[in-house]
Amino acid sequence: MRYFKLNPNVTSKKWKGILNLGELRHKNKELDEVELAEQKQEIILTPLHYEVLIAGEISPVNTIGADFLVFDEAIPGLETLHTYGVQYVPLLNKELKHRYILMHVFNHIDCVDWTLSAYEPWPKEKEVKDWQNPRGKFFFKPVLIQEKIPGQLHVFRLKEWGGAFNIIVSEEFKQAVLSLSFDHSFLEFHPLSVH
């Protein structure tokens, strides 16, 4: 099976003038999106709200920090993206009267071949903090071990790597996203090596 790292296409000029989402909130309290993304179970806090950091045009896809992708609720057929290990949580902004759907990937799989992957490890003398990635500073290109990925899993995060948009998707999930009617240039699918 083929796998891809799913990212927002940050180099696209289409982001200019787009609504910039701020913090997540639940009952008027700010939520730590990094902590939320690291949860290995469904989010039980509902309803969730998003703040606006910079006003602009509503895009079909957007981000909350570097951990979550969100889809405009108005995209027809979003329910076709439902798959094991992913929870879709409504996000409301009362002022805009608009809803995004937050994609919460809560399966973290230990499937990286660290000997073949390209990453920058911490110096030997470095004491790694709890909030830092345990393996290294930067992850350039992970190599996945196929037999460690459960067959029914089409979307997951890599265990031991909490980097930006740590979201891995199968070819099947990629095709499901591309079959939806919205501007796909807001997203990138980076192919990964698997052995």
Summary of the structure (lengths in Angstrom):
residues: 195
radius of gyration: 16.9
end to end distance: 9.9
largest distance: 52.0
contacts: 535
relative contact order: 0.25
helix: 13%
strand: 40%
